[in-house]
Amino acid sequence: MSIRINEDRCIGCGRCTEACPGNLILLQDGAAGRKAKIREVRDCWGCTACMKECPVS
């Protein structure tokens, strides 16, 4: 199982990047502002640490 980031809901706070034990999430600048992005979805452990820290779920 891996997580999926909903870019419409992401507020770019970076809490998920700090929580991810695999260092798989980064903040990326784009047209809609700073958003979280998974480096390689296949590497996600599915631990949900990022989801637990996310203020917008």
mmJSON file of the N, C-alpha and C atoms, coordinates in Angstrom:
{"data_MODEL":{"atom_site":{
"group_PDB":["ATOM","ATOM","ATOM","ATOM","ATOM","ATOM","ATOM","ATOM","ATOM","ATOM","ATOM","ATOM","ATOM","ATOM","ATOM","ATOM","ATOM","ATOM","ATOM","ATOM","ATOM","ATOM","ATOM","ATOM","ATOM","ATOM","ATOM","ATOM","ATOM","ATOM","ATOM","ATOM","ATOM","ATOM","ATOM","ATOM","ATOM","ATOM","ATOM","ATOM","ATOM","ATOM","ATOM","ATOM","ATOM","ATOM","ATOM","ATOM","ATOM","ATOM","ATOM","ATOM","ATOM","ATOM","ATOM","ATOM","ATOM","ATOM","ATOM","ATOM","ATOM","ATOM","ATOM","ATOM","ATOM","ATOM","ATOM","ATOM","ATOM","ATOM","ATOM","ATOM","ATOM","ATOM","ATOM","ATOM","ATOM","ATOM","ATOM","ATOM","ATOM","ATOM","ATOM","ATOM","ATOM","ATOM","ATOM","ATOM","ATOM","ATOM","ATOM","ATOM","ATOM","ATOM","ATOM","ATOM","ATOM","ATOM","ATOM","ATOM","ATOM","ATOM","ATOM","ATOM","ATOM","ATOM","ATOM","ATOM","ATOM","ATOM","ATOM","ATOM","ATOM","ATOM","ATOM","ATOM","ATOM","ATOM","ATOM","ATOM","ATOM","ATOM","ATOM","ATOM","ATOM","ATOM","ATOM","ATOM","ATOM","ATOM","ATOM","ATOM","ATOM","ATOM","ATOM","ATOM","ATOM","ATOM","ATOM","ATOM","ATOM","ATOM","ATOM","ATOM","ATOM","ATOM","ATOM","ATOM","ATOM","ATOM","ATOM","ATOM","ATOM","ATOM","ATOM","ATOM","ATOM","ATOM","ATOM","ATOM","ATOM","ATOM","ATOM","ATOM","ATOM","ATOM","ATOM","ATOM","ATOM","ATOM","ATOM"],
"id":[1,2,3,4,5,6,7,8,9,10,11,12,13,14,15,16,17,18,19,20,21,22,23,24,25,26,27,28,29,30,31,32,33,34,35,36,37,38,39,40,41,42,43,44,45,46,47,48,49,50,51,52,53,54,55,56,57,58,59,60,61,62,63,64,65,66,67,68,69,70,71,72,73,74,75,76,77,78,79,80,81,82,83,84,85,86,87,88,89,90,91,92,93,94,95,96,97,98,99,100,101,102,103,104,105,106,107,108,109,110,111,112,113,114,115,116,117,118,119,120,121,122,123,124,125,126,127,128,129,130,131,132,133,134,135,136,137,138,139,140,141,142,143,144,145,146,147,148,149,150,151,152,153,154,155,156,157,158,159,160,161,162,163,164,165,166,167,168,169,170,171],
"type_symbol":["N","C","C","N","C","C","N","C","C","N","C","C","N","C","C","N","C","C","N","C","C","N","C","C","N","C","C","N","C","C","N","C","C","N","C","C","N","C","C","N","C","C","N","C","C","N","C","C","N","C","C","N","C","C","N","C","C","N","C","C","N","C","C","N","C","C","N","C","C","N","C","C","N","C","C","N","C","C","N","C","C","N","C","C","N","C","C","N","C","C","N","C","C","N","C","C","N","C","C","N","C","C","N","C","C","N","C","C","N","C","C","N","C","C","N","C","C","N","C","C","N","C","C","N","C","C","N","C","C","N","C","C","N","C","C","N","C","C","N","C","C","N","C","C","N","C","C","N","C","C","N","C","C","N","C","C","N","C","C","N","C","C","N","C","C","N","C","C","N","C","C"],
"label_atom_id":["N","CA","C","N","CA","C","N","CA","C","N","CA","C","N","CA","C","N","CA","C","N","CA","C","N","CA","C","N","CA","C","N","CA","C","N","CA","C","N","CA","C","N","CA","C","N","CA","C","N","CA","C","N","CA","C","N","CA","C","N","CA","C","N","CA","C","N","CA","C","N","CA","C","N","CA","C","N","CA","C","N","CA","C","N","CA","C","N","CA","C","N","CA","C","N","CA","C","N","CA","C","N","CA","C","N","CA","C","N","CA","C","N","CA","C","N","CA","C","N","CA","C","N","CA","C","N","CA","C","N","CA","C","N","CA","C","N","CA","C","N","CA","C","N","CA","C","N","CA","C","N","CA","C","N","CA","C","N","CA","C","N","CA","C","N","CA","C","N","CA","C","N","CA","C","N","CA","C","N","CA","C","N","CA","C","N","CA","C","N","CA","C","N","CA","C","N","CA","C"],
"label_alt_id":[null,null,null,null,null,null,null,null,null,null,null,null,null,null,null,null,null,null,null,null,null,null,null,null,null,null,null,null,null,null,null,null,null,null,null,null,null,null,null,null,null,null,null,null,null,null,null,null,null,null,null,null,null,null,null,null,null,null,null,null,null,null,null,null,null,null,null,null,null,null,null,null,null,null,null,null,null,null,null,null,null,null,null,null,null,null,null,null,null,null,null,null,null,null,null,null,null,null,null,null,null,null,null,null,null,null,null,null,null,null,null,null,null,null,null,null,null,null,null,null,null,null,null,null,null,null,null,null,null,null,null,null,null,null,null,null,null,null,null,null,null,null,null,null,null,null,null,null,null,null,null,null,null,null,null,null,null,null,null,null,null,null,null,null,null,null,null,null,null,null,null],
"label_comp_id":["MET","MET","MET","SER","SER","SER","ILE","ILE","ILE","ARG","ARG","ARG","ILE","ILE","ILE","ASN","ASN","ASN","GLU","GLU","GLU","ASP","ASP","ASP","ARG","ARG","ARG","CYS","CYS","CYS","ILE","ILE","ILE","GLY","GLY","GLY","CYS","CYS","CYS","GLY","GLY","GLY","ARG","ARG","ARG","CYS","CYS","CYS","THR","THR","THR","GLU","GLU","GLU","ALA","ALA","ALA","CYS","CYS","CYS","PRO","PRO","PRO","GLY","GLY","GLY","ASN","ASN","ASN","LEU","LEU","LEU","ILE","ILE","ILE","LEU","LEU","LEU","LEU","LEU","LEU","GLN","GLN","GLN","ASP","ASP","ASP","GLY","GLY","GLY","ALA","ALA","ALA","ALA","ALA","ALA","GLY","GLY","GLY","ARG","ARG","ARG","LYS","LYS","LYS","ALA","ALA","ALA","LYS","LYS","LYS","ILE","ILE","ILE","ARG","ARG","ARG","GLU","GLU","GLU","VAL","VAL","VAL","ARG","ARG","ARG","ASP","ASP","ASP","CYS","CYS","CYS","TRP","TRP","TRP","GLY","GLY","GLY","CYS","CYS","CYS","THR","THR","THR","ALA","ALA","ALA","CYS","CYS","CYS","MET","MET","MET","LYS","LYS","LYS","GLU","GLU","GLU","CYS","CYS","CYS","PRO","PRO","PRO","VAL","VAL","VAL","SER","SER","SER"],
"label_asym_id":["A","A","A","A","A","A","A","A","A","A","A","A","A","A","A","A","A","A","A","A","A","A","A","A","A","A","A","A","A","A","A","A","A","A","A","A","A","A","A","A","A","A","A","A","A","A","A","A","A","A","A","A","A","A","A","A","A","A","A","A","A","A","A","A","A","A","A","A","A","A","A","A","A","A","A","A","A","A","A","A","A","A","A","A","A","A","A","A","A","A","A","A","A","A","A","A","A","A","A","A","A","A","A","A","A","A","A","A","A","A","A","A","A","A","A","A","A","A","A","A","A","A","A","A","A","A","A","A","A","A","A","A","A","A","A","A","A","A","A","A","A","A","A","A","A","A","A","A","A","A","A","A","A","A","A","A","A","A","A","A","A","A","A","A","A","A","A","A","A","A","A"],
"label_entity_id":["1","1","1","1","1","1","1","1","1","1","1","1","1","1","1","1","1","1","1","1","1","1","1","1","1","1","1","1","1","1","1","1","1","1","1","1","1","1","1","1","1","1","1","1","1","1","1","1","1","1","1","1","1","1","1","1","1","1","1","1","1","1","1","1","1","1","1","1","1","1","1","1","1","1","1","1","1","1","1","1","1","1","1","1","1","1","1","1","1","1","1","1","1","1","1","1","1","1","1","1","1","1","1","1","1","1","1","1","1","1","1","1","1","1","1","1","1","1","1","1","1","1","1","1","1","1","1","1","1","1","1","1","1","1","1","1","1","1","1","1","1","1","1","1","1","1","1","1","1","1","1","1","1","1","1","1","1","1","1","1","1","1","1","1","1","1","1","1","1","1","1"],
"label_seq_id":[1,1,1,2,2,2,3,3,3,4,4,4,5,5,5,6,6,6,7,7,7,8,8,8,9,9,9,10,10,10,11,11,11,12,12,12,13,13,13,14,14,14,15,15,15,16,16,16,17,17,17,18,18,18,19,19,19,20,20,20,21,21,21,22,22,22,23,23,23,24,24,24,25,25,25,26,26,26,27,27,27,28,28,28,29,29,29,30,30,30,31,31,31,32,32,32,33,33,33,34,34,34,35,35,35,36,36,36,37,37,37,38,38,38,39,39,39,40,40,40,41,41,41,42,42,42,43,43,43,44,44,44,45,45,45,46,46,46,47,47,47,48,48,48,49,49,49,50,50,50,51,51,51,52,52,52,53,53,53,54,54,54,55,55,55,56,56,56,57,57,57],
"pdbx_PDB_ins_code":[null,null,null,null,null,null,null,null,null,null,null,null,null,null,null,null,null,null,null,null,null,null,null,null,null,null,null,null,null,null,null,null,null,null,null,null,null,null,null,null,null,null,null,null,null,null,null,null,null,null,null,null,null,null,null,null,null,null,null,null,null,null,null,null,null,null,null,null,null,null,null,null,null,null,null,null,null,null,null,null,null,null,null,null,null,null,null,null,null,null,null,null,null,null,null,null,null,null,null,null,null,null,null,null,null,null,null,null,null,null,null,null,null,null,null,null,null,null,null,null,null,null,null,null,null,null,null,null,null,null,null,null,null,null,null,null,null,null,null,null,null,null,null,null,null,null,null,null,null,null,null,null,null,null,null,null,null,null,null,null,null,null,null,null,null,null,null,null,null,null,null],
"Cartn_x":[0.833,0.0,0.878,0.509,1.209,0.162,0.595,-0.324,-0.362,-1.377,-1.512,-1.763,-1.044,-1.207,-2.232,-3.232,-4.251,-3.725,-3.256,-2.638,-3.619,-4.913,-5.917,-6.052,-5.819,-5.954,-4.644,-3.523,-2.211,-2.003,-1.575,-1.312,0.187,1.016,2.461,3.152,2.615,3.192,4.503,4.679,5.911,5.945,4.87,4.857,5.046,4.501,4.64,6.085,6.806,8.202,9.05,8.727,9.455,9.074,7.83,7.322,7.708,7.945,8.211,9.544,9.505,10.747,11.651,11.08,11.867,12.363,12.066,12.465,11.98,10.727,10.181,9.344,9.057,8.186,8.997,8.753,9.424,8.397,8.76,7.909,8.414,7.48,7.854,7.057,7.74,7.078,6.431,5.231,4.511,3.581,2.742,1.817,0.828,0.481,-0.486,0.201,1.483,2.229,3.014,3.48,4.27,3.358,3.67,2.867,3.774,3.262,3.994,3.911,4.988,5.049,5.868,5.428,6.162,7.253,8.477,9.589,9.328,9.14,8.862,7.751,6.563,5.415,5.71,6.41,6.688,7.552,8.265,9.12,8.379,7.137,6.364,6.072,6.306,6.11,4.664,3.868,2.48,2.324,3.283,3.255,2.242,1.82,0.864,1.34,2.636,3.175,2.864,2.955,2.685,1.222,0.32,-1.107,-1.469,-0.786,-1.052,-0.624,0.384,0.883,0.174,-0.512,-1.132,-2.332,-2.331,-3.448,-4.717,-4.606,-5.789,-6.114,-5.497,-5.724,-5.336],
"Cartn_y":[-1.184,0.0,1.248,2.213,3.492,4.6,5.754,6.876,7.674,8.509,9.396,10.791,11.768,13.149,13.846,14.424,15.192,16.623,16.971,18.284,19.433,19.173,20.221,20.607,19.655,19.914,20.303,19.997,20.265,21.769,22.145,23.555,23.869,22.856,23.068,23.355,22.853,23.144,22.385,21.243,20.477,19.502,19.397,18.477,17.034,16.686,15.318,15.003,15.992,15.765,15.449,16.081,15.835,14.495,14.075,12.845,11.579,11.663,10.47,9.822,8.589,7.942,7.538,7.449,7.074,8.259,9.482,10.696,10.675,10.25,10.076,11.248,12.199,13.313,14.602,15.402,16.691,17.759,19.005,20.127,20.653,20.835,21.255,22.498,23.5,24.718,24.475,25.0,24.858,26.032,25.939,27.017,27.281,26.242,26.375,26.636,26.941,27.176,25.943,25.943,24.819,23.666,22.483,21.296,20.12,19.191,17.967,17.01,16.278,15.303,14.105,12.91,11.7,11.48,11.251,11.02,9.796,8.65,7.397,6.665,6.622,6.002,4.546,3.85,2.423,2.207,3.246,3.116,3.387,3.878,4.202,2.931,2.983,1.826,1.688,2.744,2.717,2.859,3.478,3.607,4.648,5.541,6.637,7.69,7.749,8.772,10.161,10.327,11.621,12.021,11.044,11.319,11.731,11.147,11.468,12.9,13.414,14.773,15.834,15.427,16.381,17.092,18.434,19.154,19.144,18.754,18.691,17.265,16.305,14.862,14.436],
"Cartn_z":[0.0,0.0,0.0,-0.782,-0.749,-0.648,-0.234,-0.092,-1.389,-1.512,-2.658,-2.107,-2.601,-2.139,-3.017,-2.372,-3.079,-3.203,-4.371,-4.571,-4.405,-4.599,-4.415,-2.948,-2.052,-0.617,0.047,-0.575,0.016,0.205,1.423,1.72,1.749,1.475,1.381,2.695,3.801,5.115,5.367,4.715,4.857,6.015,6.766,7.908,7.455,6.31,5.796,5.43,4.932,4.551,5.77,6.894,8.137,8.758,8.565,9.192,8.437,7.146,6.329,6.72,7.249,7.674,6.501,5.326,4.155,3.352,3.829,3.124,1.674,1.479,0.135,-0.35,0.539,0.163,0.129,-0.903,-1.029,-1.337,-1.108,-1.496,-2.825,-3.733,-5.08,-5.454,-5.988,-6.436,-7.788,-7.949,-9.209,-9.414,-10.431,-10.756,-9.622,-8.876,-7.78,-6.438,-6.455,-5.223,-4.812,-3.579,-3.055,-2.682,-3.19,-2.927,-2.62,-1.805,-1.496,-2.678,-2.882,-3.963,-3.496,-3.879,-3.527,-4.565,-4.125,-5.061,-5.93,-5.326,-6.03,-5.285,-5.856,-5.197,-4.831,-5.68,-5.425,-4.186,-3.739,-2.565,-1.251,-1.342,-0.143,0.64,1.948,2.824,3.266,3.086,3.529,5.034,5.684,7.148,7.625,6.757,6.999,8.001,8.286,9.178,8.632,7.326,6.696,6.87,6.724,6.86,8.285,9.248,10.649,10.988,10.298,10.547,9.719,8.666,7.74,8.377,8.404,9.006,8.152,6.89,6.013,5.588,6.264,6.032,4.64],
"occupancy":[1.0,1.0,1.0,1.0,1.0,1.0,1.0,1.0,1.0,1.0,1.0,1.0,1.0,1.0,1.0,1.0,1.0,1.0,1.0,1.0,1.0,1.0,1.0,1.0,1.0,1.0,1.0,1.0,1.0,1.0,1.0,1.0,1.0,1.0,1.0,1.0,1.0,1.0,1.0,1.0,1.0,1.0,1.0,1.0,1.0,1.0,1.0,1.0,1.0,1.0,1.0,1.0,1.0,1.0,1.0,1.0,1.0,1.0,1.0,1.0,1.0,1.0,1.0,1.0,1.0,1.0,1.0,1.0,1.0,1.0,1.0,1.0,1.0,1.0,1.0,1.0,1.0,1.0,1.0,1.0,1.0,1.0,1.0,1.0,1.0,1.0,1.0,1.0,1.0,1.0,1.0,1.0,1.0,1.0,1.0,1.0,1.0,1.0,1.0,1.0,1.0,1.0,1.0,1.0,1.0,1.0,1.0,1.0,1.0,1.0,1.0,1.0,1.0,1.0,1.0,1.0,1.0,1.0,1.0,1.0,1.0,1.0,1.0,1.0,1.0,1.0,1.0,1.0,1.0,1.0,1.0,1.0,1.0,1.0,1.0,1.0,1.0,1.0,1.0,1.0,1.0,1.0,1.0,1.0,1.0,1.0,1.0,1.0,1.0,1.0,1.0,1.0,1.0,1.0,1.0,1.0,1.0,1.0,1.0,1.0,1.0,1.0,1.0,1.0,1.0,1.0,1.0,1.0,1.0,1.0,1.0],
"B_iso_or_equiv":[0.0,0.0,0.0,0.0,0.0,0.0,0.0,0.0,0.0,0.0,0.0,0.0,0.0,0.0,0.0,0.0,0.0,0.0,0.0,0.0,0.0,0.0,0.0,0.0,0.0,0.0,0.0,0.0,0.0,0.0,0.0,0.0,0.0,0.0,0.0,0.0,0.0,0.0,0.0,0.0,0.0,0.0,0.0,0.0,0.0,0.0,0.0,0.0,0.0,0.0,0.0,0.0,0.0,0.0,0.0,0.0,0.0,0.0,0.0,0.0,0.0,0.0,0.0,0.0,0.0,0.0,0.0,0.0,0.0,0.0,0.0,0.0,0.0,0.0,0.0,0.0,0.0,0.0,0.0,0.0,0.0,0.0,0.0,0.0,0.0,0.0,0.0,0.0,0.0,0.0,0.0,0.0,0.0,0.0,0.0,0.0,0.0,0.0,0.0,0.0,0.0,0.0,0.0,0.0,0.0,0.0,0.0,0.0,0.0,0.0,0.0,0.0,0.0,0.0,0.0,0.0,0.0,0.0,0.0,0.0,0.0,0.0,0.0,0.0,0.0,0.0,0.0,0.0,0.0,0.0,0.0,0.0,0.0,0.0,0.0,0.0,0.0,0.0,0.0,0.0,0.0,0.0,0.0,0.0,0.0,0.0,0.0,0.0,0.0,0.0,0.0,0.0,0.0,0.0,0.0,0.0,0.0,0.0,0.0,0.0,0.0,0.0,0.0,0.0,0.0,0.0,0.0,0.0,0.0,0.0,0.0],
"pdbx_formal_charge":[null,null,null,null,null,null,null,null,null,null,null,null,null,null,null,null,null,null,null,null,null,null,null,null,null,null,null,null,null,null,null,null,null,null,null,null,null,null,null,null,null,null,null,null,null,null,null,null,null,null,null,null,null,null,null,null,null,null,null,null,null,null,null,null,null,null,null,null,null,null,null,null,null,null,null,null,null,null,null,null,null,null,null,null,null,null,null,null,null,null,null,null,null,null,null,null,null,null,null,null,null,null,null,null,null,null,null,null,null,null,null,null,null,null,null,null,null,null,null,null,null,null,null,null,null,null,null,null,null,null,null,null,null,null,null,null,null,null,null,null,null,null,null,null,null,null,null,null,null,null,null,null,null,null,null,null,null,null,null,null,null,null,null,null,null,null,null,null,null,null,null],
"auth_seq_id":[1,1,1,2,2,2,3,3,3,4,4,4,5,5,5,6,6,6,7,7,7,8,8,8,9,9,9,10,10,10,11,11,11,12,12,12,13,13,13,14,14,14,15,15,15,16,16,16,17,17,17,18,18,18,19,19,19,20,20,20,21,21,21,22,22,22,23,23,23,24,24,24,25,25,25,26,26,26,27,27,27,28,28,28,29,29,29,30,30,30,31,31,31,32,32,32,33,33,33,34,34,34,35,35,35,36,36,36,37,37,37,38,38,38,39,39,39,40,40,40,41,41,41,42,42,42,43,43,43,44,44,44,45,45,45,46,46,46,47,47,47,48,48,48,49,49,49,50,50,50,51,51,51,52,52,52,53,53,53,54,54,54,55,55,55,56,56,56,57,57,57],
"auth_comp_id":["MET","MET","MET","SER","SER","SER","ILE","ILE","ILE","ARG","ARG","ARG","ILE","ILE","ILE","ASN","ASN","ASN","GLU","GLU","GLU","ASP","ASP","ASP","ARG","ARG","ARG","CYS","CYS","CYS","ILE","ILE","ILE","GLY","GLY","GLY","CYS","CYS","CYS","GLY","GLY","GLY","ARG","ARG","ARG","CYS","CYS","CYS","THR","THR","THR","GLU","GLU","GLU","ALA","ALA","ALA","CYS","CYS","CYS","PRO","PRO","PRO","GLY","GLY","GLY","ASN","ASN","ASN","LEU","LEU","LEU","ILE","ILE","ILE","LEU","LEU","LEU","LEU","LEU","LEU","GLN","GLN","GLN","ASP","ASP","ASP","GLY","GLY","GLY","ALA","ALA","ALA","ALA","ALA","ALA","GLY","GLY","GLY","ARG","ARG","ARG","LYS","LYS","LYS","ALA","ALA","ALA","LYS","LYS","LYS","ILE","ILE","ILE","ARG","ARG","ARG","GLU","GLU","GLU","VAL","VAL","VAL","ARG","ARG","ARG","ASP","ASP","ASP","CYS","CYS","CYS","TRP","TRP","TRP","GLY","GLY","GLY","CYS","CYS","CYS","THR","THR","THR","ALA","ALA","ALA","CYS","CYS","CYS","MET","MET","MET","LYS","LYS","LYS","GLU","GLU","GLU","CYS","CYS","CYS","PRO","PRO","PRO","VAL","VAL","VAL","SER","SER","SER"],
"auth_asym_id":["A","A","A","A","A","A","A","A","A","A","A","A","A","A","A","A","A","A","A","A","A","A","A","A","A","A","A","A","A","A","A","A","A","A","A","A","A","A","A","A","A","A","A","A","A","A","A","A","A","A","A","A","A","A","A","A","A","A","A","A","A","A","A","A","A","A","A","A","A","A","A","A","A","A","A","A","A","A","A","A","A","A","A","A","A","A","A","A","A","A","A","A","A","A","A","A","A","A","A","A","A","A","A","A","A","A","A","A","A","A","A","A","A","A","A","A","A","A","A","A","A","A","A","A","A","A","A","A","A","A","A","A","A","A","A","A","A","A","A","A","A","A","A","A","A","A","A","A","A","A","A","A","A","A","A","A","A","A","A","A","A","A","A","A","A","A","A","A","A","A","A"],
"auth_atom_id":["N","CA","C","N","CA","C","N","CA","C","N","CA","C","N","CA","C","N","CA","C","N","CA","C","N","CA","C","N","CA","C","N","CA","C","N","CA","C","N","CA","C","N","CA","C","N","CA","C","N","CA","C","N","CA","C","N","CA","C","N","CA","C","N","CA","C","N","CA","C","N","CA","C","N","CA","C","N","CA","C","N","CA","C","N","CA","C","N","CA","C","N","CA","C","N","CA","C","N","CA","C","N","CA","C","N","CA","C","N","CA","C","N","CA","C","N","CA","C","N","CA","C","N","CA","C","N","CA","C","N","CA","C","N","CA","C","N","CA","C","N","CA","C","N","CA","C","N","CA","C","N","CA","C","N","CA","C","N","CA","C","N","CA","C","N","CA","C","N","CA","C","N","CA","C","N","CA","C","N","CA","C","N","CA","C","N","CA","C","N","CA","C","N","CA","C","N","CA","C"],
"pdbx_PDB_model_num":[1,1,1,1,1,1,1,1,1,1,1,1,1,1,1,1,1,1,1,1,1,1,1,1,1,1,1,1,1,1,1,1,1,1,1,1,1,1,1,1,1,1,1,1,1,1,1,1,1,1,1,1,1,1,1,1,1,1,1,1,1,1,1,1,1,1,1,1,1,1,1,1,1,1,1,1,1,1,1,1,1,1,1,1,1,1,1,1,1,1,1,1,1,1,1,1,1,1,1,1,1,1,1,1,1,1,1,1,1,1,1,1,1,1,1,1,1,1,1,1,1,1,1,1,1,1,1,1,1,1,1,1,1,1,1,1,1,1,1,1,1,1,1,1,1,1,1,1,1,1,1,1,1,1,1,1,1,1,1,1,1,1,1,1,1,1,1,1,1,1,1]
}}}
